[in-house]
């Protein structure tokens, strides 16, 4: 029997056996998954303000606590989902995750208390853990090694489109319905139910288009016990350990951007003479702008990652992220469109950090344990989100809305220095 051929779609060479349908389904998964996972944080400001009427002075802490519970669940489940993906395949785990976050969206706008909202966020968190573990795994399964950075760039492009879609389409549903006589609560419920319906449709798309099985034959699959320890064993490799550290800050970046920009906009609304709906719509414009910047930047950075030592790429990404997040110290109001250049730098750094980390760990992880190792990368990301949300929420309320961004920016600058150290001690080859 001859080995399956490798297809090439544009500049991306696929791994043997990956079809065009698999490729396009992956791009759709990148679009809808990140849009929905980030969307819960964008849309949540509406629930806190209009549905539950949480005082603005407490919204940062409440938001941080909700994210804390989500990330506790992620920390518990993301590794088991990665092991399951290496044992039974990627597709069933991703489909399960998409269905469960759809249920979470459907429940969210009917919460009557913070406790009930927390329970619904826990439901969402189970699906989120599955998707967060598996999207990066599939993105690393499908390309040939020489195209790994490029495919990360294109999936990052689709991530940005998904974020724009949620910010400029889904988040604007309440303000679009208000002139038609819908009250604030009903408008918010429609917004969340539309998001839930999209998740259910997307589960069918993933089931139809993703590859079945795993990248290795059934007799080559490792035992659950071996896979449980795979992520820790891989950390003996300094490049893998660096990718874990970068995931810690990179995922925190994403959470801060999607959660606290919207919350900052709502907090700044009274000074700007805006209501909640208008402030959230303006925040959607800012987040959509950041997504548009990411759309332009991330494919270019993907090409860079395929042309340089990937540790060098990580150092560059961490430096950009550190500068971008630290620049929030100069923001007077996120509702002031004159501040957009700073948000552009933040977006460039945030997306660079994520794809550099995932590309590096994908390069280093063996195919038979890729799900488990990348899940460990996601585990560190979940810990980063948890710490950023809890500490960031309290910094937001007690110090200033910019404080969470500045803190994570300083940490990323330190990681840029660490990446340079790893590069000098242990360089890795660039694939042909």
C-alpha positions in Angstrom: 0.0 0.0 0.0 1.2 3.5 -0.8 1.2 6.3 1.7 -1.6 8.8 1.3 -0.5 11.9 -0.6 -0.1 15.4 0.9 -2.4 18.0 -0.5 -1.4 21.7 -0.8 -4.0 24.4 -0.4 -2.5 27.8 -1.2 0.7 28.1 0.7 -0.2 25.4 3.2 1.0 21.8 2.7 -1.2 19.4 4.6 -0.1 16.2 6.4 -0.7 12.9 4.5 -4.3 11.8 4.6 -5.8 15.3 5.4 -8.5 16.2 2.9 -9.7 19.5 1.6 -12.9 19.0 3.4 -11.0 18.5 6.7 -9.0 21.7 6.0 -12.0 23.9 5.4 -13.9 22.4 8.4 -10.9 23.2 10.6 -11.0 26.8 9.4 -14.7 27.0 10.2 -14.0 25.4 13.7 -11.3 28.1 14.3 -13.9 30.8 13.4 -16.8 29.6 15.5 -14.9 28.1 18.5 -12.9 31.2 19.5 -15.8 33.5 18.6 -18.0 31.6 21.0 -15.5 31.1 23.8 -14.5 34.7 23.8 -18.2 35.7 23.2 -19.3 34.6 26.7 -17.0 37.3 28.2 -18.1 40.0 25.7 -21.8 39.3 26.2 -21.6 38.8 29.9 -21.4 42.5 30.6 -25.0 42.8 29.4 -26.2 40.1 31.8 -24.4 41.7 34.8 -25.7 45.2 34.0 -29.2 44.7 32.6 -30.4 41.3 33.8 -28.9 41.1 37.3 -28.2 44.8 37.8 -24.9 44.2 39.5 -23.4 47.5 40.7 -20.6 48.7 38.4 -18.2 48.9 41.3 -18.5 45.1 41.9 -18.6 43.9 38.2 -14.9 43.4 38.0 -14.8 41.1 41.0 -17.9 39.2 39.9 -16.5 38.8 36.4 -13.2 37.5 37.8 -15.0 35.1 40.0 -17.1 33.7 37.2 -13.9 33.2 35.1 -12.2 31.6 38.1 -14.9 28.8 38.3 -14.6 28.3 34.6 -10.9 27.9 34.8 -11.0 25.6 37.8 -13.1 23.3 35.7 -10.8 23.7 32.8 -7.8 22.8 35.0 -9.6 19.6 36.1 -10.9 18.6 32.7 -8.6 19.8 29.9 -5.9 17.1 30.5 -8.5 14.3 30.5 -10.0 15.6 27.3 -6.5 15.7 25.7 -5.9 12.1 26.8 -9.4 11.1 25.4 -8.5 12.7 22.1 -5.4 10.6 21.8 -7.4 7.5 22.7 -10.7 7.8 20.7 -10.0 10.7 18.3 -10.4 14.4 18.1 -13.8 14.7 16.4 -16.1 13.3 19.2 -14.5 15.5 21.8 -14.9 18.6 19.8 -18.5 17.9 18.9 -19.3 17.3 22.6 -17.6 20.5 23.5 -19.6 22.5 21.0 -22.9 21.1 22.1 -22.2 21.8 25.8 -21.2 25.4 25.3 -24.4 25.8 23.3 -26.4 24.6 26.3 -24.4 27.1 28.4 -25.4 30.0 26.2 -29.0 28.9 26.2 -29.1 28.9 30.0 -27.1 32.1 30.7 -29.6 34.9 30.1 -32.2 33.2 32.4 -30.1 33.3 35.5 -31.8 35.1 38.4 -28.8 35.4 40.8 -25.0 35.3 40.7 -25.1 31.8 42.1 -27.3 30.6 39.3 -25.2 32.4 36.8 -22.1 30.7 38.2 -23.8 27.3 37.8 -24.6 28.0 34.1 -21.0 29.2 33.6 -19.9 25.8 35.0 -21.9 24.1 32.3 -20.3 26.3 29.7 -16.9 25.6 31.2 -17.1 21.8 30.6 -17.6 22.4 26.8 -15.0 25.2 26.8 -12.4 22.8 28.3 -13.0 20.3 25.5 -12.8 22.9 22.8 -9.8 24.7 24.2 -7.9 21.4 24.4 -8.8 20.1 21.0 -8.7 23.1 18.6 -5.0 23.5 19.0 -4.5 19.8 18.7 -6.3 19.6 15.4 -4.5 22.6 14.1 -1.2 20.9 14.7 -2.5 17.5 13.3 -3.4 18.8 9.9 -0.3 20.6 8.5 3.0 19.3 7.3 5.9 20.4 9.5 7.1 23.1 7.1 3.6 24.7 7.1 2.9 24.5 10.8 3.3 28.3 11.4 1.3 29.2 8.2 -1.7 27.1 9.2 -1.6 28.6 12.7 -1.6 32.0 11.0 -4.6 31.1 8.9 -6.5 29.6 11.8 -5.6 32.7 13.8 -7.1 34.8 11.0 -10.3 32.8 11.4 -10.2 33.3 15.1 -10.1 37.0 14.5 -13.1 36.8 12.1 -15.0 34.9 14.8 -14.3 37.5 17.4 -15.4 40.3 15.0 -18.6 38.4 14.2 -19.5 38.1 17.9 -18.5 41.7 18.6 -20.2 43.4 15.7 -23.1 41.1 15.0 -24.1 39.0 18.1 -23.3 41.8 20.7 -25.4 44.3 18.7 -28.6 42.3 18.8 -30.0 44.1 21.9 -29.4 47.6 20.5 -30.8 46.5 17.1 -34.0 45.1 18.8 -34.5 48.1 21.1 -36.1 50.4 18.5 -38.5 47.5 17.7 -39.9 47.6 21.2 -37.9 44.8 22.8 -36.9 45.6 26.4 -33.3 45.2 27.6 -33.9 41.8 29.2 -35.6 40.3 26.2 -33.0 41.7 23.8 -30.3 40.0 25.9 -32.1 36.7 25.9 -32.5 36.8 22.1 -28.7 37.6 21.8 -27.7 34.5 23.9 -30.2 32.2 22.2 -28.9 33.1 18.8 -25.4 32.2 20.0 -26.7 28.9 21.4 -28.3 28.0 18.0 -25.1 28.7 16.2 -23.2 26.3 18.5 -25.7 23.5 17.8 -25.5 24.0 14.1 -21.7 24.1 14.4 -21.6 20.7 16.2 -23.2 19.1 13.1 -20.6 20.8 10.8 -17.7 19.5 12.9 -19.2 16.0 13.0 -19.5 16.0 9.2 -16.1 17.5 8.3 -13.4 16.7 10.8 -11.1 13.6 10.4 -12.1 10.6 12.4 -9.5 8.8 14.6 -6.1 10.0 15.5 -2.9 10.6 13.5 -1.4 7.2 14.5 -2.7 3.7 13.9 -4.8 2.1 16.7 -2.0 -0.3 17.7 0.4 2.7 18.1 -1.8 4.5 20.5 -0.4 4.9 24.0 -2.1 3.8 27.2 -4.0 6.3 29.3 -1.4 6.0 32.0 1.4 6.9 29.6 -0.6 9.8 28.2 -1.4 11.1 31.7 2.4 11.6 32.3 3.2 12.7 28.7 2.8 16.4 29.3 5.1 16.4 32.3 7.7 14.2 30.5 7.7 16.6 27.6 8.5 19.6 29.9 12.0 18.2 30.3 12.5 19.8 26.9 13.2 23.5 27.5 11.3 24.5 24.4 8.2 22.7 25.5 8.5 24.3 29.0 8.9 27.7 27.3 5.7 27.1 25.3 3.9 26.2 28.6 5.0 29.5 30.1 3.9 31.4 27.1 0.5 29.7 27.1 0.1 30.8 30.7 0.4 34.5 29.7 -1.0 34.2 26.1 -4.4 32.8 27.2 -4.5 35.3 30.0 -4.1 38.0 27.4 -7.1 36.7 25.5 -9.2 36.6 28.6 -8.2 40.2 29.6 -8.9 41.5 26.1 -12.3 40.0 25.8 -13.5 40.4 29.4 -12.1 43.7 30.7 -12.2 45.8 27.6 -16.0 45.4 27.5 -16.3 45.8 31.2 -14.0 48.9 31.1 -16.3 50.4 28.4 -19.4 49.9 30.5 -17.7 51.4 33.5 -16.6 54.4 31.4 -20.1 54.9 29.9 -21.5 57.4 32.5 -18.5 59.8 32.0 -19.0 59.5 28.2 -22.8 60.2 28.5 -23.6 56.7 27.1 -26.0 54.0 28.2 -25.1 50.4 28.6 -26.3 49.3 25.2 -24.4 52.0 23.4 -21.2 51.5 25.5 -21.3 47.7 24.8 -21.8 48.5 21.1 -18.8 50.9 21.2 -16.8 48.2 23.0 -17.8 45.8 20.3 -16.3 48.3 17.7 -13.1 48.5 19.6 -12.8 44.7 20.0 -13.8 44.3 16.4 -11.1 46.7 15.4 -8.6 44.6 17.4 -9.8 41.6 15.6 -9.4 43.3 12.2 -5.8 44.2 13.1 -5.3 40.6 14.1 -6.7 39.4 10.7 -4.0 41.4 8.9 -1.2 40.5 11.3 -1.6 36.8 12.1 -1.1 35.3 8.7 2.1 37.4 8.3 3.3 36.2 11.6 2.6 32.6 10.7 4.9 32.9 7.7 7.6 34.4 10.1 7.3 31.4 12.4 8.0 29.1 9.4 11.1 31.1 8.4 12.9 31.5 11.7 13.8 29.4 14.7 10.4 29.0 16.5 12.0 30.0 19.8 13.0 33.3 18.2 9.4 33.6 17.1 8.3 33.2 20.7 10.8 35.8 21.9 9.4 38.3 19.3 5.8 37.4 20.3 6.4 38.0 24.0 8.1 41.3 23.4 5.2 42.5 21.2 2.7 41.3 23.8 4.5 42.9 26.7 4.7 46.3 24.9 1.0 46.1 23.8 -0.4 45.3 27.2 1.8 47.7 29.1 0.6 50.5 26.7 -2.8 50.3 28.4 -1.3 52.6 31.0 -1.8 55.4 28.6 -5.5 54.8 27.8 -7.8 57.5 29.1 -11.0 55.7 28.0 -11.7 52.7 25.8 -14.7 54.6 24.4 -12.3 57.2 22.9 -11.5 56.1 19.3 -8.3 58.1 19.5 -6.9 55.3 21.7 -7.2 52.7 18.9 -3.4 52.7 18.0 -2.7 51.3 21.5 -5.4 48.7 21.1 -3.8 47.7 17.8 -0.5 47.0 19.4 -2.2 45.0 22.1 -4.0 42.9 19.5 -0.8 42.2 17.6 0.9 41.1 20.8 -1.9 39.0 22.1 -2.5 36.9 18.9 1.3 36.5 18.4 1.8 35.1 21.9 -0.9 32.4 21.4 0.1 31.2 17.9 3.8 31.2 18.8 3.2 29.1 21.9 1.0 26.5 20.0 3.3 26.3 17.0 6.3 25.6 19.2 4.7 22.9 21.3 3.2 21.4 18.1 6.7 21.1 16.6 8.0 19.4 19.7 5.2 17.0 20.6 5.2 13.4 19.2 2.1 12.6 17.1 1.1 9.7 19.4 0.8 12.0 22.4 0.2 15.4 20.8 -3.3 15.7 22.3 -2.0 15.1 25.8 1.0 17.5 25.5 -1.0 20.3 23.9 -3.7 19.7 26.5 -1.0 20.4 29.1 -0.1 23.6 27.2 -3.8 24.4 27.5 -3.7 23.5 31.2 -1.1 26.2 31.8 -3.2 28.6 29.7 -6.2 27.8 32.0 -4.1 28.5 35.1 -3.0 31.8 33.5 -6.6 32.8 32.8 -7.7 31.9 36.3 -4.9 34.0 37.9 -5.4 36.8 35.5 -9.2 36.8 36.1 -9.1 36.7 39.9 -6.2 39.1 40.4 -7.1 41.1 37.4 -10.7 41.6 38.5 -9.6 42.9 41.9 -7.0 45.1 40.3 -9.7 46.4 38.0 -11.9 47.4 40.9 -9.3 48.5 43.4 -6.5 50.1 41.3 -7.7 51.0 37.8 -9.2 49.4 34.7 -5.7 49.4 33.1 -4.0 47.6 36.0 -4.7 44.0 34.9 -3.2 44.8 31.5 -0.1 46.4 32.8 0.6 43.5 35.2 0.4 40.8 32.4 2.5 43.0 30.1 5.4 43.1 32.6 5.3 39.3 32.9 5.5 38.9 29.1 8.5 41.1 28.9 10.2 38.8 31.3 9.3 35.8 29.2 10.8 37.5 26.1 14.1 37.6 28.0 13.7 33.9 29.0 13.0 32.9 25.4 16.2 34.6 24.3 18.0 32.5 26.9 16.5 29.3 25.6 17.3 30.3 22.0 20.9 30.8 22.8 21.3 27.6 24.8 19.2 25.2 22.6 18.3 26.3 19.1 15.9 24.2 17.0 16.0 23.7 13.3 13.6 25.3 10.8 11.7 22.8 8.8 12.4 22.8 5.1 
